[in-house]
Amino acid sequence: MRFWLILIVIFFAVRYVLPIVLRLALGSFVRKQMRNGGFVVPPQQPARPEQRPGQIHVDYVPPTGGRQKPNEFQGGEYVDFEEVK
């Protein structure tokens, strides 16, 4: 009987008391951070200049050269298959 009583008390504490305590604790933490400037928005990257329609902007072009052309594909082995329905 004592076990069930303790379990019910813990359930009600977690269900009703814990949210109130957390709301108070987090509310004071957020207010303190706002006063101290703890939540700072990082600066935005500068916007790209306006492009006219039809223009293309490429951010990265891979280096060319040093790479040899792969050998032409000569074909592979033919594998016969049967479609199963």
C-alpha positions in Angstrom: 0.0 0.0 0.0 2.8 2.4 0.9 4.4 1.7 -2.6 1.3 2.8 -4.4 0.9 5.9 -2.3 4.5 6.9 -3.1 4.0 6.2 -6.8 0.8 8.3 -6.9 2.6 11.2 -5.1 5.5 11.0 -7.6 3.1 10.9 -10.5 1.3 14.0 -9.4 4.5 15.8 -8.6 5.9 15.1 -12.1 2.5 15.8 -13.8 1.6 19.1 -12.1 4.4 20.5 -10.0 7.4 19.9 -12.3 6.1 22.0 -15.2 5.5 25.0 -12.9 9.0 24.8 -11.4 10.6 24.4 -14.9 8.6 27.3 -16.3 9.7 29.6 -13.4 13.4 28.5 -13.7 13.6 28.8 -17.5 11.7 32.1 -17.5 14.2 33.6 -15.1 17.1 32.2 -17.1 15.8 33.6 -20.4 15.2 37.0 -18.8 18.7 37.0 -17.4 20.2 36.1 -20.8 18.2 38.8 -22.5 19.5 41.4 -20.1 23.1 40.2 -20.5 22.8 40.0 -24.3 23.3 36.2 -24.2 21.1 35.5 -27.2 22.9 37.3 -30.0 21.8 36.8 -33.6 24.9 36.1 -35.8 25.5 38.6 -38.6 24.1 37.7 -41.9 26.3 37.0 -44.9 26.3 39.9 -47.5 23.8 39.3 -50.2 24.9 38.6 -53.7 24.6 41.5 -56.2 21.5 41.4 -58.3 21.8 39.4 -61.4 20.0 40.1 -64.6 17.8 37.3 -66.0 19.8 34.9 -68.1 23.1 35.3 -66.2 24.6 32.4 -64.5 26.7 32.5 -61.3 28.9 29.5 -60.5 30.3 29.2 -56.9 32.8 26.4 -57.5 34.5 25.2 -60.6 36.5 21.9 -60.1 40.1 22.0 -61.3 40.8 20.6 -64.7 43.9 18.8 -65.9 45.9 16.1 -64.2 43.0 13.7 -64.8 43.3 11.3 -67.7 40.3 10.2 -69.8 39.0 6.8 -68.7 39.3 4.0 -71.2 36.4 3.6 -73.4 33.9 1.0 -72.3 34.4 -2.0 -74.5 31.2 -3.8 -73.4 30.5 -6.4 -70.8 29.2 -9.9 -70.4 25.7 -10.5 -71.7 23.4 -11.9 -69.0 20.2 -13.5 -70.1 17.2 -13.0 -67.8 13.7 -14.1 -67.5 11.0 -11.7 -66.3 9.0 -13.2 -63.4 5.4 -12.0 -62.9 
